[in-house]
Amino acid sequence: MQNLPDPIGKLSKLAGLVFRGLRRSLLRTALTYAALFVLTGMLTAIYSVVDFLGKIIQEKEENVQVILTERFSIPSVMPPGYAERLRTIIQTKLPPESRPNDLDANLMTWSFVGGTLDPNSRTLENSLVLLAQKPDTILTMMDIHGLSRDDLSAEEYADLGRAVEKLKEDKRNIIVGQDRLNVIGKKVGDDIKMYSLNYTNLEFEFKIVGRYPAGNRQGMAATMRTDYLFSKLDEYRAKKGADHPKSRTCINLVWVRLPNRQAYEQLAGIVNEPGAFSAPAVKLETASAGISSFLDAYKDIFWGMKFVLMPTIMAIMCLVVGITITIGVRERWTEMAVLKVLGFQPWQVMAMITGEAILIGVFGGLLSTWALYFSPHLLTWLKTTFGVQFQIAFFNNFAPPATVVLYGPVLGVLVGLIGSAVPSWSVRRVKVSEVFAKVA
């Protein structure tokens, strides 16, 4: 150390003083770090929600998914023939360049089928809600619902492909999300009987042949085959001699993937023509617009989270760091004077104080954001273990984006710089003569 040039030697000593300063009061340092860890975690969670929803409702120019829904009813209910009518319109009225390359793979219908496993005791723990759809559309149309190659690992996507193949083997087979399996106490391979609540007097016998990964957006969902629902409606008609009350309104949503936004505008113009669809009337909108309309009830909450809660948390973090550093500076006033006597410049002493704040901030921000990012099943664990569930509309999984791995340390540096600005600047006012006069 003595052989180093003077500036480098002083910097090395300053680095040692930074760590010694943090060790001087381990309890205070630990409490400050813990506060930053928790606050950064809260900030990361809020950012994850805002970022996730922002991507979901972002309009696309290519590979646009659109939704056909009933215009005046919530939930949407439409006759089963509407899906075929939309298919005919696409095949006959859209120009070739505006049609999907493979319409079968790019058109999906949803029917919501809900029920209970125990008709004598209906609870959340024995309830099940399924999406009735064609098996192949799980792989071709469910990418925006968390089942794309980007959302799943290679192993998970391969498992999903195998589950879809098993789903196609028997109309009674179903796929259930792992989170829902945990709730109802079932596993892959189990046979279950469900008594439908919305399709009254219908009973379904299912065999669980696959699962959606835990923590995925479909983790609490389940999928059955549309033809099984239709066959049950046919059985009801044969048995009762009349159609089931919901047989004419058994389609809830029709999804179509179009090559570009221009194709959507062309199709929307045709669908909205008088006589194209009537009794009930329908509307065609992009998936992002449809999801955005579901989230309208939360828009004030989102605004508050983004422009009130997040800045407030950052201000609190800066205040916590500022108070901690200020206390440390006052306790070490004499030490600052000694450093000046030894030849340390005011900016070097300020750098030492700022370095302590940045070090606390970086460790707090880095470990908090990394812990959240590398624990993607945290919300699922809280939900299944303690019953804590965080959900907005039909979204219950807000995995932190990869950017938080970088944003955590950067946030720690900013908080350290801002929080230590006042106490480190006050060090410049240390007058050696006054300090030692008081000591004497």
Rosetta blueprint (number, residue, H / E / L):
1 M L
2 Q L
3 N L
4 L L
5 P L
6 D H
7 P H
8 I H
9 G H
10 K H
11 L H
12 S H
13 K H
14 L H
15 A H
16 G H
17 L H
18 V H
19 F H
20 R H
21 G H
22 L H
23 R H
24 R H
25 S L
26 L H
27 L H
28 R H
29 T H
30 A H
31 L H
32 T H
33 Y H
34 A H
35 A H
36 L H
37 F H
38 V H
39 L H
40 T H
41 G H
42 M H
43 L H
44 T H
45 A H
46 I H
47 Y H
48 S H
49 V H
50 V H
51 D H
52 F H
53 L H
54 G H
55 K H
56 I H
57 I L
58 Q L
59 E L
60 K L
61 E L
62 E E
63 N E
64 V E
65 Q E
66 V E
67 I E
68 L E
69 T E
70 E E
71 R L
72 F L
73 S L
74 I L
75 P L
76 S L
77 V L
78 M E
79 P L
80 P L
81 G H
82 Y H
83 A H
84 E H
85 R H
86 L H
87 R H
88 T H
89 I H
90 I H
91 Q H
92 T H
93 K H
94 L L
95 P L
96 P H
97 E H
98 S H
99 R L
100 P L
101 N L
102 D L
103 L L
104 D L
105 A L
106 N L
107 L E
108 M E
109 T E
110 W E
111 S E
112 F E
113 V E
114 G E
115 G E
116 T E
117 L L
118 D L
119 P L
120 N L
121 S L
122 R L
123 T L
124 L H
125 E H
126 N H
127 S E
128 L E
129 V E
130 L E
131 L E
132 A E
133 Q E
134 K L
135 P L
136 D L
137 T H
138 I H
139 L H
140 T H
141 M H
142 M L
143 D H
144 I H
145 H H
146 G L
147 L L
148 S L
149 R L
150 D L
151 D L
152 L L
153 S L
154 A H
155 E H
156 E H
157 Y H
158 A H
159 D H
160 L H
161 G H
162 R H
163 A H
164 V H
165 E H
166 K H
167 L H
168 K L
169 E L
170 D L
171 K L
172 R L
173 N E
174 I E
175 I E
176 V E
177 G E
178 Q H
179 D H
180 R H
181 L H
182 N H
183 V H
184 I H
185 G L
186 K L
187 K L
188 V L
189 G L
190 D L
191 D E
192 I E
193 K E
194 M E
195 Y E
196 S E
197 L L
198 N L
199 Y L
200 T L
201 N L
202 L L
203 E E
204 F E
205 E E
206 F E
207 K E
208 I E
209 V E
210 G E
211 R E
212 Y E
213 P L
214 A L
215 G L
216 N L
217 R L
218 Q L
219 G L
220 M L
221 A L
222 A E
223 T E
224 M E
225 R E
226 T H
227 D H
228 Y H
229 L H
230 F H
231 S H
232 K H
233 L H
234 D H
235 E H
236 Y H
237 R H
238 A H
239 K H
240 K H
241 G L
242 A L
243 D L
244 H L
245 P L
246 K L
247 S L
248 R L
249 T L
250 C L
251 I E
252 N L
253 L E
254 V E
255 W E
256 V E
257 R E
258 L E
259 P E
260 N E
261 R H
262 Q H
263 A H
264 Y H
265 E H
266 Q H
267 L H
268 A H
269 G H
270 I H
271 V H
272 N L
273 E L
274 P L
275 G L
276 A L
277 F L
278 S L
279 A L
280 P L
281 A L
282 V E
283 K E
284 L E
285 E E
286 T E
287 A H
288 S H
289 A H
290 G H
291 I H
292 S H
293 S H
294 F H
295 L H
296 D H
297 A H
298 Y H
299 K H
300 D H
301 I H
302 F H
303 W H
304 G H
305 M H
306 K H
307 F H
308 V H
309 L H
310 M H
311 P H
312 T H
313 I H
314 M H
315 A H
316 I H
317 M H
318 C H
319 L H
320 V H
321 V H
322 G H
323 I H
324 T H
325 I H
326 T H
327 I H
328 G H
329 V H
330 R H
331 E H
332 R L
333 W H
334 T H
335 E H
336 M H
337 A H
338 V H
339 L H
340 K H
341 V H
342 L L
343 G L
344 F L
345 Q L
346 P H
347 W H
348 Q H
349 V H
350 M H
351 A H
352 M H
353 I H
354 T H
355 G H
356 E H
357 A H
358 I H
359 L H
360 I H
361 G H
362 V H
363 F H
364 G H
365 G H
366 L H
367 L H
368 S H
369 T H
370 W H
371 A H
372 L H
373 Y H
374 F L
375 S L
376 P L
377 H L
378 L H
379 L H
380 T H
381 W H
382 L H
383 K H
384 T H
385 T H
386 F H
387 G L
388 V L
389 Q L
390 F L
391 Q L
392 I E
393 A L
394 F L
395 F E
396 N L
397 N L
398 F L
399 A L
400 P L
401 P L
402 A L
403 T L
404 V H
405 V H
406 L H
407 Y H
408 G H
409 P H
410 V H
411 L H
412 G H
413 V H
414 L H
415 V H
416 G H
417 L H
418 I H
419 G H
420 S L
421 A H
422 V H
423 P H
424 S H
425 W H
426 S H
427 V H
428 R H
429 R H
430 V L
431 K L
432 V H
433 S H
434 E H
435 V H
436 F H
437 A H
438 K H
439 V H
440 A L
